[in-house]
Amino acid sequence: MGARLDDLDAYWSPGLTLTVKGREYTLPLPSAELGLWCRRLAEVTGEVHNASSEQEIQAAVARIEALPQLPGDLSLPERVLGDVYQQMAADQVPDPHIQFCGQTGYIWIIGGEDAAERYWTTGGRPEAQRPTNRKERRAQNRARTGGNRTAGDGKTPPPASTSGTTSPPTPGRRNRGRRKAR
């Protein structure tokens, strides 16, 4: 007899919670139809982006037009946010915030919670995650490793572990770059 697992609802979160202007909005889990539509849209968008010839672009655009139509004439944020869209509008959340929440919801559907969190915390700019200059990269490395490994830090790293012996030179080859001990 196969394994029997408990009800998934005991382990699955109810949705994605976004905080906007101090208020929490919880996006419900997407329907199977919406989830499939979003993933297909992402695939086709990637094909358009990666197309290198006119034929590839036309083929990708044809796939966009062939996507199944979901009921209602709704924008992507309205579709992804569902009832949360109406709540935000009633709370007078500014349109750019609603759009950003809708995009975050879309990324959550196609990429999961980690992708949505990265998108949210970088303000929709993935390049914001990476330090842009050497000083910032060094500061980030110091924070991650807990120290500074530069000449000015006064610490000398321990030597690499070796046996203390060297291999004899190969017969017939000159020993370039090495000095004989006298």
C-alpha positions in Angstrom: 0.0 0.0 0.0 1.3 3.5 -0.9 2.0 6.3 1.5 -0.9 8.4 2.6 -0.1 12.1 3.1 -2.1 14.5 5.3 -4.3 17.3 3.8 -2.1 19.8 1.9 -3.9 22.7 3.6 -2.2 21.8 6.8 1.2 22.7 5.2 0.4 25.2 2.5 0.1 28.9 3.2 -3.2 30.5 2.3 -1.6 32.9 -0.2 0.8 35.7 -0.5 0.6 38.6 2.1 1.7 42.0 0.9 1.9 45.0 3.2 1.1 48.3 1.6 1.0 51.6 3.6 0.8 49.6 6.8 -2.1 47.4 5.7 -1.8 43.7 4.9 -3.5 42.3 1.8 -3.5 38.5 1.3 -3.7 37.3 -2.2 -5.6 34.0 -2.5 -4.0 31.0 -4.1 -4.6 31.2 -7.8 -7.0 28.9 -9.5 -5.6 26.2 -11.7 -6.8 28.1 -14.8 -5.1 31.3 -13.7 -1.9 29.6 -12.7 -1.7 27.8 -16.0 -2.5 30.9 -18.0 0.2 32.9 -16.1 2.9 30.2 -16.7 2.0 30.0 -20.4 2.2 33.8 -20.7 5.6 33.8 -19.1 6.9 31.1 -21.5 5.6 33.0 -24.5 7.0 36.3 -23.3 10.4 34.6 -22.8 10.2 33.3 -26.4 9.4 36.8 -27.7 12.3 38.2 -25.7 14.8 35.5 -26.9 13.7 35.6 -30.5 16.5 36.4 -32.8 14.8 36.3 -36.2 11.6 37.8 -37.6 10.2 34.3 -38.0 10.8 33.5 -34.3 9.2 36.7 -33.3 6.1 36.0 -35.5 5.9 32.4 -34.1 6.0 33.7 -30.5 3.4 36.4 -31.2 1.1 33.8 -32.8 1.5 31.7 -29.5 0.5 34.8 -27.5 -2.6 35.2 -29.6 -3.4 31.5 -29.2 -3.4 31.7 -25.4 -6.7 30.7 -24.0 -9.0 33.7 -23.1 -9.9 33.9 -19.5 -13.4 35.2 -18.6 -13.8 39.0 -18.2 -12.0 41.9 -19.6 -9.5 42.3 -16.8 -6.0 43.7 -16.6 -3.2 41.5 -15.3 -3.2 43.1 -11.8 -7.0 42.8 -11.6 -6.8 39.1 -12.6 -3.9 38.2 -10.3 -5.0 40.2 -7.3 -8.6 39.1 -7.5 -10.7 40.6 -4.7 -7.6 42.3 -3.2 -7.6 44.6 -6.2 -11.0 46.0 -5.2 -9.9 46.3 -1.5 -6.8 48.3 -2.5 -8.9 50.6 -4.8 -11.4 51.1 -1.9 -8.5 51.9 0.4 -7.2 54.5 -2.2 -3.9 52.7 -2.7 -2.1 54.6 -5.5 -2.2 53.0 -8.9 1.6 52.4 -9.1 1.4 50.5 -5.9 -1.5 48.4 -7.1 0.4 47.7 -10.4 3.5 46.7 -8.4 1.5 44.4 -6.2 -0.1 42.8 -9.3 3.3 42.2 -10.8 4.5 40.7 -7.6 1.5 38.4 -7.5 2.2 37.4 -11.1 5.8 36.5 -10.2 4.6 34.6 -7.2 2.4 32.5 -9.4 5.1 31.7 -12.0 8.2 31.6 -9.7 7.1 31.0 -6.1 7.5 32.8 -2.9 11.2 33.3 -3.1 11.0 34.9 -6.5 8.1 37.2 -5.3 10.1 38.2 -2.2 13.2 39.1 -4.4 11.0 41.1 -6.7 9.3 42.9 -3.8 12.4 43.7 -1.8 14.3 45.1 -4.8 11.4 47.3 -5.9 11.1 45.3 -9.1 14.7 45.9 -10.0 16.8 42.7 -9.8 19.9 44.7 -10.5 19.4 46.4 -7.1 20.3 43.1 -5.4 23.9 43.3 -6.5 26.4 45.9 -5.3 27.3 48.2 -8.1 30.8 49.1 -7.2 33.9 47.6 -5.6 33.4 49.4 -2.3 29.9 48.0 -1.9 30.9 44.5 -3.0 33.8 44.5 -0.4 31.4 45.8 2.3 28.9 43.0 1.4 31.7 40.4 1.5 32.9 41.6 4.9 29.4 41.4 6.3 29.0 37.9 4.9 32.4 36.5 6.0 32.6 38.5 9.2 36.0 40.1 8.5 38.2 42.0 6.2 40.9 40.0 4.3 42.9 42.9 2.9 46.6 43.8 3.4 45.5 46.6 5.8 43.6 44.4 8.2 46.7 43.2 10.1 45.9 39.5 9.7 47.9 37.1 7.7 45.9 34.0 6.6 47.5 30.7 7.6 49.6 29.1 4.9 48.1 26.3 2.8 48.7 22.8 4.1 51.5 21.0 2.3 53.8 18.2 3.0 56.8 20.4 2.8 58.4 18.5 -0.1 58.6 19.2 -3.8 58.3 16.8 -6.7 61.6 15.9 -8.4 61.9 17.5 -11.9 60.9 15.4 -14.8 63.9 13.9 -16.7 64.7 15.7 -19.9 63.0 18.9 -19.0 64.6 22.0 -17.8 63.6 23.4 -14.5 62.4 26.9 -15.6 61.8 29.5 -13.1 63.3 27.6 -10.2 66.7 28.4 -8.7 68.9 25.7 -7.5 69.6 25.9 -3.8 73.3 26.6 -3.1 
